[in-house]
């Protein structure tokens, strides 16, 4: 088990939105195109059904318009809406989290899940062991005001397409690398349709109250269609 220290302690804010309880993930308003686990095919339109969604402890609400978490080990092309996020850059997970914790507490902003952790690309920076940034996604895009709040940048981000795979376990770089490797294989097999469009990220859905081996996350790479075709 890899303890997350202050990061772990601070994520207890997730519980303020709903006590930790074992429950299926609720429905979401978006319907991302998906790929089957047996052999992903671009262009499928059905989102994962209830039976294929991962078991997880549902501790906080999804941001408005976010798709529900995808199945463990299944690669899916997912659409995320424009959103307002609070971002802290540089440092380890503990250093990144605490200023974000203070920011939402000061402004009375409810916690949402997942927390976004971005990392350098393992292919281009294999020796980098710390995340590049951590972000809280506001539940609605019109909460708060963009700007600088100490170490925190509040920014609006555009809608983005991601290639995603569900991952079970601690939110560490080893799991990130494993997920990114699988996503890269998928992109190589679909190079005529999609290309990577930025560094990978880890979506962390669970607090430290959930045992590390039951935590659910998603490793994702932003992608763009080749030639502007969906």
C-alpha positions in Angstrom: 0.0 0.0 0.0 1.4 3.4 -0.9 0.0 6.1 1.5 -0.6 9.5 0.0 0.0 11.4 3.3 -1.6 14.9 3.1 -3.0 14.1 -0.4 -4.8 11.1 1.2 -5.9 13.1 4.2 -7.2 16.0 2.2 -9.2 14.0 -0.2 -11.5 13.3 2.7 -13.4 16.3 1.3 -14.9 13.8 -1.1 -16.8 12.4 1.8 -18.5 15.8 2.5 -20.5 15.3 -0.7 -21.7 11.9 0.4 -20.6 9.3 3.0 -18.4 6.5 1.6 -20.8 3.8 0.5 -20.7 1.0 -2.0 -23.1 1.9 -4.8 -23.2 1.8 -8.6 -22.2 4.9 -10.4 -25.3 6.9 -11.4 -26.2 7.9 -15.0 -24.6 10.8 -16.7 -25.8 13.2 -19.3 -23.3 12.4 -22.0 -23.1 9.4 -24.3 -19.4 8.9 -25.2 -18.5 6.8 -28.2 -17.0 3.6 -26.9 -14.8 0.6 -27.9 -15.4 -3.0 -27.0 -13.0 -4.7 -24.6 -12.6 -7.6 -27.1 -11.4 -5.3 -29.8 -12.0 -1.6 -29.7 -13.8 -0.3 -32.8 -13.9 3.5 -33.4 -17.4 4.7 -34.1 -19.4 2.7 -31.6 -21.9 4.9 -29.8 -23.2 2.9 -26.8 -21.7 3.9 -23.4 -20.9 1.2 -20.9 -24.1 -0.3 -19.5 -24.7 -0.9 -15.8 -23.3 -4.4 -15.9 -20.0 -3.3 -17.4 -19.4 -0.2 -15.2 -16.8 -0.7 -12.4 -17.6 -1.4 -8.8 -16.6 1.6 -6.8 -17.3 3.6 -3.7 -19.3 6.5 -5.0 -18.2 9.4 -2.7 -18.9 12.6 -4.6 -20.9 13.9 -7.5 -19.5 14.0 -11.0 -19.0 17.4 -12.6 -21.8 18.5 -14.8 -21.8 16.6 -18.1 -19.0 14.2 -17.2 -19.5 10.6 -18.4 -19.7 7.9 -15.8 -16.5 5.9 -15.0 -15.7 3.2 -17.5 -15.0 -0.5 -17.0 -11.7 -1.7 -15.6 -9.3 -2.7 -18.4 -11.6 -1.5 -21.2 -10.5 1.2 -23.6 -13.1 3.8 -24.5 -13.1 7.0 -26.5 -14.8 9.5 -24.3 -16.0 13.1 -24.6 -15.6 15.6 -21.8 -17.4 18.9 -21.7 -15.9 22.4 -21.2 -15.3 22.9 -17.5 -13.9 25.3 -14.9 -11.0 23.9 -12.9 -8.7 24.9 -10.1 -5.2 23.9 -10.9 -2.0 23.7 -8.8 1.3 23.0 -10.7 4.6 21.5 -9.5 5.5 19.4 -6.5 4.5 16.0 -5.3 0.9 15.0 -4.7 0.9 16.2 -1.1 2.2 19.7 -2.1 -0.3 19.9 -4.9 -3.3 18.9 -3.0 -3.2 21.1 0.1 -3.4 24.5 -1.6 -6.4 23.2 -3.6 -8.0 22.0 -0.4 -7.6 25.5 1.1 -8.9 27.1 -2.1 -12.2 25.3 -2.2 -12.6 25.6 1.6 -12.1 29.3 1.4 -14.6 29.8 -1.4 -17.1 27.3 -0.1 -16.9 25.2 -3.2 -18.2 21.6 -3.0 -15.8 18.8 -3.8 -16.5 16.7 -6.9 -14.9 13.5 -8.2 -12.7 12.7 -10.0 -9.6 14.7 -9.1 -7.4 15.2 -12.2 -3.7 14.5 -11.9 -1.6 15.2 -15.0 1.8 13.6 -15.7 4.6 13.9 -18.1 4.5 11.4 -20.9 6.4 8.3 -19.9 7.7 7.9 -23.4 9.4 11.3 -23.5 10.2 11.7 -19.8 10.6 8.2 -18.4 12.6 9.4 -15.3 10.1 11.9 -14.2 8.4 10.6 -11.0 6.2 13.6 -9.9 2.9 14.7 -11.4 2.9 18.0 -13.3 -0.3 19.3 -11.9 -3.4 18.5 -9.9 -6.9 20.0 -10.5 -10.3 20.1 -8.9 -13.1 20.3 -11.4 -16.0 22.6 -10.3 -19.3 20.9 -10.4 -20.7 23.5 -12.8 -18.7 25.6 -15.2 -20.2 28.9 -14.0 -19.1 28.5 -10.3 -16.5 31.0 -9.2 -14.4 33.3 -11.3 -11.3 32.6 -13.5 -8.1 34.1 -12.1 -5.2 33.6 -9.7 -5.7 32.7 -6.1 -2.3 32.3 -4.5 -0.8 29.2 -6.0 -4.0 28.2 -7.6 -5.0 29.1 -11.2 -8.8 29.0 -11.9 -9.2 28.4 -15.6 -11.8 27.4 -18.1 -10.9 24.4 -20.3 -12.5 23.5 -23.6 -14.3 20.3 -24.4 -11.8 17.5 -25.1 -11.9 13.9 -26.4 -9.9 11.4 -24.4 -8.8 7.8 -24.9 -9.5 6.2 -21.5 -8.9 2.9 -19.6 -10.2 2.1 -16.2 -7.6 1.1 -13.6 -7.9 -0.5 -10.1 -5.5 0.3 -7.4 -3.3 3.2 -6.0 -3.0 6.4 -8.0 0.7 6.0 -8.7 3.1 6.3 -11.7 3.4 2.6 -12.2 -0.3 2.2 -12.8 -0.2 5.3 -15.0 2.6 3.8 -17.1 0.7 0.5 -17.5 -2.4 2.3 -18.6 -0.6 4.6 -21.0 1.2 1.6 -22.6 -2.2 0.0 -23.3 -3.6 3.2 -24.7 -0.5 3.7 -26.9 -1.0 0.2 -28.4 -4.6 1.1 -29.2 -3.5 4.4 -30.8 -0.9 2.6 -32.9 -3.7 0.2 -34.1 -5.9 3.2 -35.0 -3.3 5.7 -36.2 -5.3 6.4 -39.3 -8.2 7.7 -37.2 -6.7 9.3 -34.0 -3.5 10.9 -32.7 -2.4 11.9 -29.2 -3.2 15.5 -28.4 -1.4 16.2 -25.1 0.1 14.6 -21.9 -1.6 11.8 -20.1 -3.8 12.3 -17.0 -5.0 10.2 -14.1 -8.6 10.6 -12.9 -8.8 9.7 -9.2 -12.3 8.8 -8.0 -11.7 7.6 -4.4 -10.5 8.9 -1.1 -8.1 7.2 1.3 -11.1 5.8 3.2 -11.3 3.3 0.4 -8.7 0.5 0.6 -6.0 1.0 -2.0 -6.8 -2.2 -3.8 -10.4 -1.1 -4.3 -9.8 2.4 -5.5 -10.8 3.2 -9.1 -9.2 5.6 -11.5 -8.9 6.2 -15.2 -5.7 6.7 -17.1 -6.4 8.9 -20.2 -4.6 10.5 -23.1 -6.2 13.4 -24.9 -6.7 12.6 -28.6 -7.7 14.4 -31.8 -9.1 12.8 -35.0 -6.8 12.7 -38.0 -7.9 15.2 -40.6 -10.7 16.5 -38.3 -12.8 13.5 -38.8 -14.7 12.0 -35.8 
